[in-house]
Amino acid sequence: MFEILKCMKIKRDNIINITDLDVGYIFSKKKNKTIHADINLSSFKGELTALIGKNGIGKSTLLRTICNLQKSLNGNIEIFNKEISQYSQNDLAKRISFVSTEAINVGYMKVFDFVALGRFPYTNWIGKLTNKDVELVREALALVKMDAFAQKYLNEISDGERQRVMIARTLAQDTDIIILDEPTAFLDMPNKYEIVHLLNHLTKTKNKTIIFSSHDIDIAMSQCDKMWLMFDNSIIEGAPEDLILNNIFSEIFENTNLNFNINTGEFKTINHTNNHIGLIGEGIYFFWTKKALERMGFIVNRNKSVSNKIVIKTDNQNTKWMLEGKEIVFNSIYELSQNLYFSL
């Protein structure tokens, strides 16, 4: 007999608690524009959260409101169980640091000096750094692997390196919460993964609570503890895997030509053709050949009887692709993709 066990709830520190929040713009005492209403979200200590949504839906507005850089229209934001409006500007700067999506225009400032700006909530009115401040700046640069660039000017480093410097500034600010607005927007693919992996690392090693907005769903799914999915009239939060299992991801791409495959975790364009082709092979060659054929618009069948089949054969470390029943051999997937239609 199996004993039914109740789920044990572990007490966690609720760092951000958002209740019935309306965000938007205040034009005058009598005129507001609401972008999103009735928002209820939370974020815990040591948690990495990705805010995902289409362009213009209000991601930046929400993040700026959480940082109190933009006033809310209604509702509550609590930071460490204290209403955000009760914080002084300086005290809030010791709790939350923010990285904007806007490009910084301080090219002739050195990396070290820029990161040192993060110490502003703690320095005196002339901004003089103590020995402790200097040590924290150096530590922040080391954490993002930019300590060797400390004396370089900002206009001498790459976009990916500059983004690391922006994150280092927030670390020097020594806040529990770091909020970033599209930190990977202008980066190449390797740097996108590097930056999000760095954010993940900081939540786990420094117990930071980090929230960032992004369009890179694949990266967010692989690195984040939680996702906030922003739709036109709602925001849904949860672990990426829970959102997938509840078919929430399918809603993101309604009325588009994209489909989310719940079995593979992949996004694919919807295939409107009825061209079937067989594929016989094993391992990585089968996997990538199948992907190429699907890209070409074929429906690939492994066990179904079809009139045309491709056979993958590997002999002495040489791989060939052959059309079954025809004396046609291809030496690469590229050759196959370029000539297949003419060979059938």
C-alpha positions as MATLAB code, in Angstrom:
seq = 'MFEILKCMKIKRDNIINITDLDVGYIFSKKKNKTIHADINLSSFKGELTALIGKNGIGKSTLLRTICNLQKSLNGNIEIFNKEISQYSQNDLAKRISFVSTEAINVGYMKVFDFVALGRFPYTNWIGKLTNKDVELVREALALVKMDAFAQKYLNEISDGERQRVMIARTLAQDTDIIILDEPTAFLDMPNKYEIVHLLNHLTKTKNKTIIFSSHDIDIAMSQCDKMWLMFDNSIIEGAPEDLILNNIFSEIFENTNLNFNINTGEFKTINHTNNHIGLIGEGIYFFWTKKALERMGFIVNRNKSVSNKIVIKTDNQNTKWMLEGKEIVFNSIYELSQNLYFSL';
ca = [
       0.000    0.000    0.000;
       1.310    3.419   -0.929;
       1.104    6.237    1.564;
       0.067    9.566    0.089;
       2.527   12.219    1.145;
       1.620   15.881    1.298;
       3.973   18.266   -0.459;
       6.270   19.840    2.083;
       6.349   23.617    1.615;
       9.773   25.087    2.192;
       9.814   28.583    3.643;
      11.417   30.957    1.161;
      12.165   34.648    1.289;
       9.629   36.528   -0.833;
      11.684   39.462   -2.100;
       9.208   41.054   -4.527;
       5.449   40.831   -4.133;
       3.211   42.536   -6.714;
      -0.523   42.772   -6.023;
      -3.311   44.138   -8.263;
      -0.823   46.362  -10.061;
      -1.806   48.619  -12.965;
       1.064   50.000  -15.045;
       1.072   52.651  -17.731;
       1.547   56.374  -18.177;
       0.261   59.387  -16.243;
      -0.370   62.352  -18.549;
      -2.211   64.543  -16.047;
      -4.243   64.275  -12.860;
      -7.276   63.214  -14.879;
      -5.696   61.352  -17.789;
      -3.854   58.018  -17.627;
      -3.036   55.327  -20.147;
      -3.127   51.801  -18.724;
      -0.804   49.322  -20.444;
      -1.470   46.349  -18.148;
      -3.889   45.913  -15.261;
      -4.400   43.546  -12.314;
      -0.833   42.207  -12.292;
      -0.050   39.706   -9.534;
       3.517   38.378   -9.486;
       6.237   37.377   -7.058;
       9.955   36.733   -7.013;
      12.035   34.929   -4.409;
      15.588   35.125   -3.168;
      18.127   33.406   -5.421;
      15.677   33.210   -8.333;
      16.271   34.047  -12.003;
      13.126   35.231  -13.794;
      12.672   36.026  -17.492;
       9.937   38.423  -18.604;
       8.829   37.336  -22.081;
       6.472   39.154  -24.428;
       6.135   40.654  -27.884;
       7.427   44.097  -28.836;
       5.434   47.011  -27.439;
       3.445   44.921  -24.984;
       4.777   46.729  -21.895;
       7.784   44.762  -20.626;
       9.929   47.865  -20.093;
       7.023   49.700  -18.466;
       6.563   46.900  -15.932;
      10.275   46.658  -15.093;
      10.630   50.424  -14.681;
       7.571   50.447  -12.420;
       9.028   47.687  -10.229;
      12.168   49.831   -9.855;
      10.031   52.904   -9.021;
      11.490   54.714  -12.025;
       7.914   55.023  -13.239;
       4.892   55.496  -10.996;
       2.228   52.807  -10.899;
      -1.386   53.667  -11.677;
      -2.816   51.380   -9.009;
      -1.946   48.440   -6.772;
       1.025   47.543   -4.611;
       4.679   46.608   -5.017;
       6.355   45.310   -1.879;
      10.131   44.958   -1.650;
      11.162   42.895    1.386;
       7.572   43.193    2.694;
       7.712   46.992    2.570;
       5.654   49.095    0.154;
       7.997   50.572   -2.434;
       6.675   54.114   -1.940;
       7.906   54.004    1.670;
      11.551   53.727    0.585;
      13.690   56.805    0.182;
      15.481   57.064   -3.155;
      18.819   56.233   -1.550;
      17.472   53.286    0.462;
      15.785   51.823   -2.624;
      19.092   52.121   -4.508;
      20.562   49.805   -1.875;
      17.843   47.241   -2.627;
      17.363   47.399   -6.422;
      19.793   48.044   -9.264;
      18.642   48.527  -12.851;
      20.280   48.056  -16.258;
      18.498   49.895  -19.059;
      18.294   48.697  -22.642;
      19.451   52.136  -23.810;
      23.048   52.428  -25.007;
      25.434   54.205  -22.640;
      27.314   57.163  -24.097;
      30.389   57.420  -21.864;
      33.017   56.062  -24.230;
      35.926   57.951  -22.692;
      35.290   56.620  -19.192;
      37.395   53.724  -17.999;
      35.746   50.424  -17.114;
      36.797   50.620  -13.453;
      35.437   54.167  -13.069;
      32.121   53.219  -14.646;
      31.662   50.196  -12.382;
      32.595   52.390   -9.402;
      29.472   54.487  -10.121;
      27.542   51.584   -8.609;
      28.845   52.635   -5.198;
      26.912   55.935   -5.305;
      24.353   54.991   -2.599;
      27.183   54.438   -0.122;
      29.703   57.215   -0.857;
      29.736   60.775    0.440;
      28.468   63.760   -1.543;
      31.682   64.067   -3.580;
      31.671   60.340   -4.393;
      34.993   59.510   -2.736;
      35.683   55.760   -2.682;
      36.885   54.054    0.477;
      39.214   51.060    0.438;
      36.129   48.862    0.891;
      34.456   50.495   -2.139;
      37.530   49.874   -4.300;
      37.650   46.242   -3.187;
      33.957   45.743   -4.023;
      34.459   47.233   -7.493;
      37.383   44.888   -8.124;
      35.367   41.934   -6.869;
      32.447   42.871   -9.150;
      34.745   43.008  -12.179;
      36.254   39.650  -11.264;
      32.807   38.045  -10.925;
      31.948   38.953  -14.524;
      35.487   38.113  -15.720;
      36.272   41.700  -16.699;
      39.014   42.465  -14.158;
      41.659   42.430  -16.910;
      39.736   45.233  -18.670;
      39.589   47.604  -15.675;
      41.794   50.284  -17.242;
      40.345   50.050  -20.747;
      37.973   52.710  -22.028;
      34.373   51.693  -22.635;
      34.653   52.517  -26.335;
      37.498   49.996  -26.635;
      35.496   46.932  -25.636;
      32.900   44.815  -27.465;
      29.125   44.865  -26.930;
      29.258   41.603  -24.973;
      32.063   42.919  -22.760;
      30.175   46.167  -22.221;
      27.125   44.248  -21.048;
      29.296   42.407  -18.535;
      30.521   45.797  -17.309;
      26.905   46.950  -16.874;
      26.227   43.875  -14.754;
      29.420   44.528  -12.778;
      28.107   48.009  -11.943;
      24.969   46.469  -10.426;
      27.133   44.045   -8.428;
      29.214   46.941   -7.114;
      25.936   48.559   -6.068;
      25.526   45.487   -3.856;
      21.748   45.140   -4.154;
      19.682   42.035   -3.462;
      17.639   42.656   -6.618;
      18.983   43.200  -10.132;
      16.598   44.119  -12.950;
      17.752   44.225  -16.566;
      15.789   45.426  -19.586;
      16.706   43.220  -22.574;
      20.373   42.693  -21.634;
      20.964   40.429  -24.660;
      19.187   42.582  -27.269;
      22.195   43.545  -29.408;
      24.463   40.570  -28.760;
      25.462   37.656  -30.982;
      24.276   34.163  -30.066;
      27.314   33.018  -28.006;
      27.223   36.244  -25.975;
      23.472   35.922  -25.402;
      24.010   32.518  -23.785;
      27.064   33.754  -21.861;
      25.199   36.702  -20.339;
      22.122   34.708  -19.279;
      24.335   31.932  -17.915;
      26.216   34.588  -15.920;
      22.923   35.847  -14.467;
      22.003   32.270  -13.538;
      25.407   31.846  -11.881;
      24.933   35.028   -9.819;
      21.558   33.860   -8.487;
      23.079   30.571   -7.369;
      26.423   31.788   -5.982;
      25.465   35.251   -4.672;
      21.794   34.554   -3.885;
      20.695   37.505   -6.019;
      17.131   37.933   -7.227;
      17.408   38.752  -10.925;
      14.656   39.663  -13.386;
      15.342   40.376  -17.048;
      13.228   40.908  -20.136;
      14.015   39.059  -23.332;
      12.774   37.737  -26.671;
      15.113   34.734  -26.502;
      12.663   32.097  -25.290;
      14.977   29.125  -25.905;
      17.728   30.640  -23.746;
      15.288   31.643  -21.020;
      13.802   28.128  -20.900;
      17.240   26.574  -20.422;
      18.503   28.955  -17.726;
      15.621   30.465  -15.748;
      13.850   29.310  -12.596;
      10.698   31.188  -13.523;
       9.155   32.944  -16.501;
       6.666   35.790  -16.587;
       4.781   35.431  -19.882;
       3.140   38.715  -20.845;
       0.028   38.536  -23.017;
      -2.244   41.385  -24.096;
      -4.584   41.015  -21.127;
      -2.694   38.907  -18.599;
       0.680   37.813  -17.255;
       1.218   34.163  -16.358;
       4.119   33.053  -14.164;
       5.647   29.657  -13.532;
       8.611   27.378  -14.103;
       9.313   26.949  -17.846;
       8.512   23.239  -17.639;
       5.162   23.825  -15.892;
       4.198   26.418  -18.496;
       5.067   23.946  -21.261;
       3.093   21.093  -19.692;
       0.074   23.381  -19.299;
       0.240   24.367  -22.994;
       0.800   28.031  -22.143;
       3.567   28.319  -24.734;
       1.128   27.434  -27.496;
      -0.838   30.594  -26.675;
       2.197   32.785  -27.377;
       2.154   31.807  -31.035;
      -1.574   31.754  -31.688;
      -2.422   33.239  -35.091;
       1.188   32.867  -36.261;
       2.971   30.393  -38.515;
       4.935   29.005  -35.563;
       4.205   25.940  -33.491;
       5.715   24.793  -30.186;
       6.413   21.056  -30.028;
       5.785   19.948  -26.442;
       7.699   16.695  -26.978;
      10.943   18.252  -28.214;
      10.765   21.758  -26.734;
      11.335   23.238  -30.193;
       9.653   26.035  -32.108;
       8.926   25.218  -35.738;
       7.158   26.815  -38.646;
       3.903   25.058  -39.448;
       4.256   22.779  -42.474;
       1.279   23.210  -44.784;
       2.522   20.723  -47.404;
       1.708   17.033  -47.722;
       5.048   15.836  -49.117;
       6.016   12.637  -47.300;
       9.483   11.130  -47.471;
      11.042    8.136  -45.746;
      14.342    8.299  -43.891;
      16.428    5.286  -42.842;
      19.446    5.812  -40.619;
      20.690    6.183  -37.065;
      22.246    8.626  -34.633;
      23.250   12.200  -35.273;
      23.172   11.833  -39.061;
      19.517   10.769  -38.895;
      18.724   13.618  -36.484;
      20.249   16.391  -38.619;
      19.071   14.956  -41.931;
      15.535   14.873  -40.552;
      15.852   18.531  -39.538;
      17.060   19.464  -43.022;
      14.199   17.613  -44.702;
      11.648   19.290  -42.431;
      13.193   22.660  -43.236;
      12.684   21.824  -46.917;
       8.986   21.207  -46.275;
       8.892   17.405  -46.108;
       7.014   15.314  -43.571;
       9.597   12.729  -42.500;
       8.463    9.161  -41.829;
      10.561    6.446  -40.259;
       8.102    3.573  -40.031;
       5.515    4.525  -42.613;
       5.567    3.052  -46.095;
       6.248    5.845  -48.570;
       7.256    5.797  -52.216;
      10.481    7.777  -51.748;
      13.070    6.956  -49.106;
      16.496    8.317  -48.259;
      19.014    5.850  -46.832;
      21.979    7.075  -44.777;
      25.038    4.801  -44.983;
      28.331    5.207  -43.150;
      31.389    3.155  -44.175;
      34.967    3.771  -43.030;
      34.020    7.150  -41.562;
      32.460    8.275  -44.861;
      28.752    9.050  -44.886;
      26.570    8.972  -47.997;
      22.914    9.765  -48.596;
      21.156    7.631  -51.223;
      17.712    7.550  -52.748;
      16.426    4.003  -52.306;
      15.915    2.240  -55.619;
      17.833    4.869  -57.589;
      21.507    5.161  -58.446;
      21.773    8.624  -56.928;
      24.273    9.349  -54.150;
      24.798   12.594  -52.227;
      27.995   13.372  -50.302;
      26.519   15.925  -47.898;
      23.217   17.191  -46.566;
      23.780   20.329  -48.632;
      24.012   18.270  -51.851;
      20.900   16.392  -50.786;
      18.955   19.588  -50.107;
      20.035   21.212  -53.382;
      19.187   18.260  -55.627;
      16.442   16.280  -53.920;
      13.453   17.873  -55.645;
      14.991   17.243  -59.075;
      15.768   13.605  -58.209;
      12.303   12.500  -57.101;
];
